[in-house]
Amino acid sequence: MIRRRSPIVYGLASALLIAGAAGGVMAQRSRPDPTTSEPPSFEVSGVEVDVRGPNAEAARVGGWRIAQRKGWEMLSKRLTGKASTLPDSTLDGMVTGIVVEHEQIGPARYIAKLGVLFDRNKAGALLGVSTQVSRSTPMLLIPVQWSGGTGRVFERETAWNAAWSRFRSSNSTVDYVRPRATGPDSLLINAGQITRRGRGWWRAIVDQYGAADVLIAEVQLRSDYPGGPMTAVFTASHGPDRVLVTQFALRVDNSNGLDSMLDQGIQRIDQAYQAALSSGQLRLDSMLAFRPVEATPVEEETEEEAAETPTPTPGVVETGASYTVQIDTPTASAVNAAESGVRGIPGVRSASTTSLALGGISVMSVRYDGSIGGLRSALESRGWQVQEGAGVLRIRRPGGGGGAAPASSPSSAPKGE
């Protein structure tokens, strides 16, 4: 029987219960949607509380309040080097979630290890620290679990996929794209797909999910006997060629520690991916960014058509096709940097801003010797994130502002975000 929670608990924070409690306590579980955009949060984990109260619910609420205070002290010390305190009323409006890593609930006692999520913008403003996180290009994550010689991704629910659903990547510099595991996901992404090397099918898949590259996180589970000690071998790789990033093993005494072990493995994999990103190892695969340009058939010109074609005026030579490019321009320097970056692409004849919107989306006219697909490939090879609409490209640098889909025409472009 599930007990009702008091309104005070809901007012404190939303709980994501990710570990079963010990000692005969009811285990609760919530599986968040992996594709739901996470609120920008600072996370503090490993906050230990031991609280007594008149009853179990009061002890739990008191434990969460103490976790908020301890979490804020830990966060402020981590970001500024000096611990600070805040009243509970301020913390209630700043905490966006309480994560139960492990808890034990008694008749009048609450013992737990908790995580606390703080609103990044509010916390950053109070602490005077930057809230911006420079992130990678979108990376499609494929979580593969090997057990009994069989690899599974989204064919059915696995402990590995559930662990990645629990993982909050708001503090990571890697921009993970995690499918919902519904619809055609199990057909497009499976254990057989990761063994392919052909870029054509990979390119179709990453485009389907709005990503630019692929990360493959594998775990191989081995159990000595049912319910007994378990060993997990984790492997993290990058790209269609599965370039190894890290590999390690963890072990727990019994199957009750499986979730905790997988969560720890994901933390280490994320750290390895972030280290590889900062060192330049997670470079975008140029073959994934490449898109073949369709050849335009050339019709032979008749003598009559050649005679009717006017002779161009000497000194005025117009070459290449003109395309509309939308770009985020938070500052004037961003406009200049965008124009210089686009002009430096081979094949670009000119690039000039035709509609300026500082703090919003500006429109640039680009004359390029080639098709719009060729221009997109050239921009992506230079590190731009590109979205293509009907005759319009929307570009941004990794780590920049949001990327709404490109409009069908410059007049329908949004004026700000």
C-alpha positions as CSV (number, residue, x, y, z in Angstrom):
1,M,0.0,0.0,0.0
2,I,1.4,3.3,-1.0
3,R,1.2,6.0,1.7
4,R,-0.1,9.5,0.9
5,R,2.5,12.3,1.2
6,S,1.7,15.5,2.9
7,P,1.5,18.7,0.9
8,I,4.6,19.9,2.7
9,V,6.7,17.2,1.0
10,Y,5.5,18.3,-2.4
11,G,6.3,21.9,-1.6
12,L,9.8,21.0,-0.6
13,A,10.8,19.3,-3.9
14,S,9.9,16.6,-6.4
15,A,11.5,13.3,-5.5
16,L,13.1,11.0,-8.0
17,L,13.3,7.8,-6.0
18,I,16.1,5.8,-7.6
19,A,17.2,3.3,-4.9
20,G,15.2,0.8,-2.9
21,A,15.3,1.3,0.9
22,A,16.6,-1.4,3.1
23,G,15.2,-3.1,6.2
24,G,11.7,-4.0,4.8
25,V,10.9,-0.5,3.7
26,M,8.7,-0.1,0.7
27,A,10.7,0.5,-2.5
28,Q,9.5,3.3,-4.7
29,R,10.6,3.9,-8.3
30,S,10.1,6.6,-10.9
31,R,11.4,6.5,-14.4
32,P,11.8,10.0,-15.9
33,D,11.5,10.6,-19.6
34,P,15.0,10.6,-21.0
35,T,14.2,13.1,-23.7
36,T,12.6,15.6,-21.5
37,S,14.8,18.7,-21.4
38,E,16.4,18.9,-18.0
39,P,16.1,22.2,-16.1
40,P,19.5,23.9,-15.7
41,S,20.6,22.7,-12.3
42,F,23.6,22.5,-10.0
43,E,23.7,19.0,-8.4
44,V,25.1,18.0,-5.0
45,S,25.2,14.3,-4.2
46,G,26.1,12.2,-1.2
47,V,24.4,14.3,1.4
48,E,23.9,12.1,4.5
49,V,21.1,12.7,7.0
50,D,20.0,11.0,10.2
51,V,16.9,12.6,11.7
52,R,14.4,11.6,14.4
53,G,10.8,12.9,14.5
54,P,7.4,12.2,16.0
55,N,6.5,10.0,13.1
56,A,8.1,8.6,9.9
57,E,6.7,11.3,7.6
58,A,7.9,14.2,9.9
59,A,11.3,12.6,10.2
60,R,11.5,12.4,6.4
61,V,10.5,16.0,5.8
62,G,13.0,17.1,8.4
63,G,15.7,15.1,6.7
64,W,15.0,16.7,3.4
65,R,15.2,20.2,4.9
66,I,18.5,19.4,6.5
67,A,19.7,17.9,3.2
68,Q,18.9,21.3,1.5
69,R,20.9,23.2,4.1
70,K,23.9,20.8,3.8
71,G,23.7,20.7,0.1
72,W,23.8,24.5,-0.2
73,E,26.8,24.6,2.1
74,M,28.6,22.0,-0.1
75,L,27.6,23.8,-3.3
76,S,28.8,27.2,-2.2
77,K,32.1,25.8,-0.9
78,R,32.6,24.0,-4.2
79,L,31.9,27.0,-6.4
80,T,33.3,29.9,-4.3
81,G,35.7,28.1,-1.8
82,K,33.6,29.4,1.2
83,A,30.6,27.8,2.7
84,S,27.5,29.9,3.2
85,T,24.0,29.5,4.6
86,L,20.5,30.5,3.5
87,P,17.1,30.5,5.3
88,D,14.8,27.6,4.5
89,S,12.3,29.9,2.7
90,T,14.9,30.9,0.2
91,L,16.1,27.3,-0.3
92,D,12.5,26.1,-0.8
93,G,12.3,28.4,-3.9
94,M,15.7,27.4,-5.2
95,V,15.7,23.6,-4.8
96,T,14.3,21.9,-8.0
97,G,14.6,18.3,-6.8
98,I,15.6,15.8,-4.1
99,V,17.2,12.6,-5.3
100,V,17.0,9.6,-3.0
101,E,20.2,7.6,-3.4
102,H,19.4,5.4,-0.5
103,E,17.0,5.7,2.4
104,Q,15.9,3.8,5.5
105,I,12.5,4.8,7.1
106,G,11.6,3.8,10.6
107,P,8.6,4.6,12.8
108,A,10.3,7.8,14.1
109,R,13.7,7.9,12.3
110,Y,14.9,8.7,8.8
111,I,18.4,7.7,7.6
112,A,19.3,8.5,4.0
113,K,21.9,9.5,1.4
114,L,20.4,12.2,-0.8
115,G,21.2,14.4,-3.7
116,V,20.0,18.0,-4.0
117,L,19.3,19.9,-7.3
118,F,19.5,23.7,-7.2
119,D,18.2,26.0,-9.9
120,R,21.3,27.0,-11.8
121,N,20.3,30.6,-12.6
122,K,19.1,31.4,-9.0
123,A,22.1,29.8,-7.3
124,G,24.5,31.4,-9.7
125,A,23.1,34.8,-9.1
126,L,23.4,34.4,-5.3
127,L,26.9,33.0,-5.5
128,G,28.1,35.4,-8.2
129,V,29.3,32.6,-10.5
130,S,28.8,31.9,-14.2
131,T,25.8,29.7,-15.1
132,Q,26.9,29.0,-18.7
133,V,28.0,25.5,-19.7
134,S,29.9,25.2,-23.0
135,R,28.6,21.9,-24.4
136,S,29.6,19.6,-27.3
137,T,27.8,19.1,-30.5
138,P,24.7,16.8,-30.0
139,M,25.8,13.2,-29.5
140,L,23.4,10.3,-30.0
141,L,23.8,7.9,-27.0
142,I,23.4,4.2,-27.6
143,P,23.2,2.2,-24.3
144,V,23.9,-1.5,-24.9
145,Q,23.5,-4.1,-22.2
146,W,25.2,-7.5,-22.7
147,S,23.8,-10.4,-20.7
148,G,23.8,-14.1,-21.4
149,G,25.6,-13.4,-24.7
150,T,22.7,-11.2,-26.0
151,G,23.0,-7.4,-26.5
152,R,19.9,-5.3,-26.0
153,V,19.3,-1.6,-26.5
154,F,15.6,-0.6,-26.7
155,E,14.1,-4.0,-27.6
156,R,12.9,-4.2,-24.0
157,E,13.5,-2.5,-20.7
158,T,17.0,-3.1,-19.3
159,A,18.6,-2.0,-16.1
160,W,21.3,-0.1,-18.1
161,N,18.7,1.9,-20.1
162,A,16.9,2.7,-16.8
163,A,20.1,3.9,-15.3
164,W,20.8,6.3,-18.2
165,S,17.2,7.5,-17.7
166,R,18.1,8.4,-14.1
167,F,21.3,10.2,-15.1
168,R,21.0,14.0,-15.1
169,S,23.4,15.6,-17.7
170,S,22.8,19.2,-17.0
171,N,26.2,19.6,-15.5
172,S,28.0,17.7,-18.2
173,T,29.8,19.3,-21.1
174,V,28.6,16.5,-23.3
175,D,25.3,17.1,-25.0
176,Y,23.7,13.7,-24.9
177,V,20.8,12.9,-27.2
178,R,18.8,10.0,-25.5
179,P,16.0,8.5,-27.5
180,R,12.6,7.7,-25.8
181,A,12.9,4.0,-26.5
182,T,9.5,4.1,-28.2
183,G,8.2,3.7,-31.7
184,P,10.9,2.8,-34.3
185,D,13.8,3.3,-31.8
186,S,14.2,-0.5,-31.3
187,L,14.5,-1.0,-35.0
188,L,16.8,1.9,-35.8
189,I,19.1,1.4,-32.9
190,N,20.1,-2.1,-31.8
191,A,23.1,-4.1,-30.9
192,G,23.6,-5.0,-34.6
193,Q,23.8,-1.3,-35.6
194,I,26.9,-0.6,-33.5
195,T,28.9,-3.1,-35.5
196,R,28.3,-1.3,-38.8
197,R,30.9,0.9,-40.3
198,G,29.1,2.4,-43.3
199,R,28.6,6.1,-42.8
200,G,25.5,6.3,-45.0
201,W,23.1,4.5,-42.6
202,W,24.8,6.1,-39.6
203,R,24.2,9.5,-41.1
204,A,20.5,8.7,-41.6
205,I,20.2,7.7,-38.0
206,V,22.0,10.6,-36.4
207,D,20.0,13.0,-38.6
208,Q,16.8,11.3,-37.5
209,Y,17.5,12.2,-33.9
210,G,19.0,15.7,-34.5
211,A,22.5,14.6,-33.5
212,A,25.9,15.1,-35.2
213,D,27.8,12.1,-33.8
214,V,27.4,8.9,-31.8
215,L,28.5,7.7,-28.4
216,I,28.2,4.0,-27.5
217,A,28.1,3.0,-23.8
218,E,28.2,-0.8,-23.2
219,V,27.9,-2.8,-20.0
220,Q,28.5,-6.6,-19.8
221,L,26.8,-8.1,-16.7
222,R,28.0,-11.3,-15.1
223,S,26.5,-13.0,-12.1
224,D,28.2,-15.8,-10.0
225,Y,24.7,-17.2,-9.3
226,P,21.2,-15.8,-9.2
227,G,21.0,-13.1,-6.5
228,G,24.8,-13.4,-5.8
229,P,27.8,-11.2,-6.5
230,M,27.7,-9.4,-9.8
231,T,30.4,-8.0,-12.0
232,A,29.9,-5.3,-14.6
233,V,32.4,-4.5,-17.4
234,F,31.8,-1.0,-18.8
235,T,33.1,0.1,-22.2
236,A,32.7,3.6,-23.6
237,S,33.4,4.3,-27.3
238,H,32.9,7.0,-29.8
239,G,31.9,7.1,-33.4
240,P,30.9,4.4,-35.9
241,D,34.4,2.9,-35.6
242,R,33.9,2.5,-31.8
243,V,37.1,4.3,-30.9
244,L,37.7,3.3,-27.3
245,V,37.4,6.1,-24.7
246,T,37.5,4.1,-21.4
247,Q,37.0,0.6,-20.1
248,F,36.7,-0.5,-16.4
249,A,34.9,-3.1,-14.2
250,L,32.9,-2.8,-11.0
251,R,31.6,-5.5,-8.6
252,V,28.9,-5.7,-6.0
253,D,28.2,-8.4,-3.4
254,N,24.6,-9.1,-4.5
255,S,22.0,-8.1,-7.0
256,N,20.5,-5.5,-4.7
257,G,23.4,-3.2,-5.5
258,L,23.0,-3.4,-9.3
259,D,21.3,0.0,-9.7
260,S,23.9,1.7,-7.5
261,M,26.7,0.1,-9.5
262,L,25.3,1.1,-12.8
263,D,24.8,4.7,-11.6
264,Q,28.4,4.8,-10.5
265,G,29.5,3.4,-13.9
266,I,27.6,6.1,-15.8
267,Q,29.3,8.8,-13.7
268,R,32.7,7.4,-14.6
269,I,31.8,7.1,-18.3
270,D,30.5,10.7,-18.3
271,Q,33.8,11.9,-16.8
272,A,35.7,10.0,-19.4
273,Y,33.7,11.5,-22.2
274,Q,34.1,15.0,-20.8
275,A,37.9,14.5,-20.5
276,A,38.0,13.2,-24.1
277,L,36.0,16.2,-25.2
278,S,38.4,18.7,-23.5
279,S,41.4,16.9,-25.0
280,G,40.0,17.0,-28.5
281,Q,39.4,13.2,-28.8
282,L,35.7,13.6,-29.4
283,R,36.1,15.2,-32.8
284,L,33.2,15.2,-35.2
285,D,33.5,12.5,-37.8
286,S,33.9,14.3,-41.1
287,M,32.2,11.4,-43.0
288,L,29.1,11.8,-40.8
289,A,29.0,15.5,-41.5
290,F,29.5,15.0,-45.2
291,R,26.4,15.0,-47.5
292,P,26.8,14.1,-51.1
293,V,25.8,17.0,-53.4
294,E,23.5,16.0,-56.2
295,A,24.8,16.9,-59.6
296,T,22.6,19.3,-61.5
297,P,22.0,18.1,-65.1
298,V,23.4,20.6,-67.7
299,E,21.2,21.1,-70.7
300,E,22.8,21.9,-74.0
301,E,22.1,25.4,-75.1
302,T,20.8,25.9,-78.6
303,E,22.2,28.6,-80.9
304,E,18.9,30.6,-80.7
305,E,19.0,30.6,-76.9
306,A,22.7,31.6,-76.9
307,A,21.9,34.5,-79.2
308,E,19.1,35.7,-76.8
309,T,21.3,35.5,-73.7
310,P,22.5,39.0,-72.8
311,T,26.2,39.6,-72.5
312,P,27.1,40.4,-68.9
313,T,28.3,43.9,-68.1
314,P,32.1,44.1,-67.9
315,G,33.4,44.5,-64.3
316,V,30.2,43.1,-62.7
317,V,30.5,39.4,-62.2
318,E,27.9,37.5,-60.1
319,T,28.9,33.9,-59.3
320,G,27.4,31.3,-57.0
321,A,23.9,31.0,-55.5
322,S,22.5,33.2,-52.7
323,Y,21.2,31.5,-49.6
324,T,19.6,32.7,-46.4
325,V,21.3,31.8,-43.1
326,Q,19.9,32.5,-39.6
327,I,22.2,32.8,-36.7
328,D,21.9,33.6,-33.0
329,T,23.6,37.0,-32.3
330,P,23.6,37.8,-28.6
331,T,26.2,40.6,-29.0
332,A,27.6,42.8,-31.8
333,S,30.9,40.8,-31.6
334,A,28.9,37.6,-32.3
335,V,27.7,39.2,-35.6
336,N,31.3,40.0,-36.7
337,A,32.5,36.6,-35.6
338,A,29.8,34.9,-37.5
339,E,30.4,36.8,-40.7
340,S,34.2,36.2,-40.5
341,G,33.6,32.5,-39.9
342,V,31.3,32.0,-42.8
343,R,33.4,34.1,-45.2
344,G,36.4,31.8,-44.3
345,I,34.6,28.7,-45.7
346,P,35.9,27.6,-49.2
347,G,33.3,28.4,-51.9
348,V,31.7,31.3,-50.0
349,R,31.9,34.4,-52.2
350,S,30.3,36.8,-49.7
351,A,28.5,36.9,-46.4
352,S,26.7,39.9,-45.1
353,T,24.0,40.6,-42.5
354,T,20.8,41.7,-44.0
355,S,18.7,41.8,-40.8
356,L,20.3,42.5,-37.5
357,A,18.7,41.5,-34.2
358,L,21.1,41.8,-31.2
359,G,20.0,39.4,-28.5
360,G,17.9,37.5,-31.0
361,I,18.3,35.8,-34.4
362,S,19.9,37.8,-37.3
363,V,19.6,37.0,-41.0
364,M,22.7,36.7,-43.2
365,S,22.8,36.5,-47.0
366,V,25.5,34.1,-48.2
367,R,26.6,33.7,-51.8
368,Y,28.1,30.2,-52.3
369,D,29.4,28.2,-55.2
370,G,27.3,25.1,-54.7
371,S,24.0,23.8,-53.4
372,I,22.5,24.4,-50.0
373,G,23.5,20.9,-49.0
374,G,27.1,21.6,-49.9
375,L,27.0,24.7,-47.8
376,R,25.6,22.8,-44.9
377,S,28.3,20.2,-45.1
378,A,31.0,22.9,-45.3
379,L,29.6,24.7,-42.2
380,E,29.4,21.4,-40.2
381,S,33.0,20.6,-41.1
382,R,34.0,23.9,-39.5
383,G,32.2,23.0,-36.2
384,W,28.9,24.8,-36.7
385,Q,25.6,23.1,-35.7
386,V,23.3,23.4,-38.7
387,Q,19.6,22.9,-39.2
388,E,18.2,23.0,-42.7
389,G,14.8,24.3,-43.6
390,A,13.1,25.2,-47.0
391,G,15.9,27.1,-48.5
392,V,17.1,28.4,-45.1
393,L,20.0,27.3,-42.8
394,R,20.0,27.9,-39.1
395,I,23.5,27.8,-37.6
396,R,25.0,28.1,-34.1
397,R,28.2,27.4,-32.4
398,P,28.3,24.4,-29.9
399,G,27.5,25.7,-26.4
400,G,25.5,28.6,-27.8
401,G,21.8,29.4,-27.2
402,G,18.9,27.3,-28.1
403,G,18.3,26.1,-31.7
404,A,14.8,26.4,-32.9
405,A,14.1,24.9,-36.3
406,P,14.9,27.2,-39.2
407,A,12.0,29.2,-40.6
408,S,10.8,28.7,-44.1
409,S,11.6,32.3,-44.9
410,P,13.5,35.2,-43.3
411,S,10.3,37.1,-42.6
412,S,9.1,34.3,-40.3
413,A,12.3,34.1,-38.2
414,P,11.8,34.8,-34.5
415,K,13.1,38.1,-33.1
416,G,14.5,36.7,-29.9
417,E,14.7,33.7,-27.7
